[in-house]
């Protein structure tokens, strides 16, 4: 009976530890993994004749990344636009006064 209790306690502690490790893995490492999206891509690829391997050139990937970037406005352009709006507001105020 002593061995049975020792086995049950060891098994429960081991399973709790395994559960914690799996929870951390699933929550932290695989949180952005889209399983169904990847399976759909794989099925479409096999039906289109690409097979299991998908070859994509690095240049194509880099071009897609560059296209997806938003070009930020420079601060000079924003300041110039702000000055133009202030000048327009000043002219409008002068016209209303007259």
Secondary structure by P-SEA (a helix, b strand, c coil): caaaaaaaaaaaaaaaaaaaaaaaaaacccccccaaaaaaaaaaaaaaccccbbbbbaaaaaaaaaaaccccccaaaaaaaaaaaaaaaaaaaaaaac
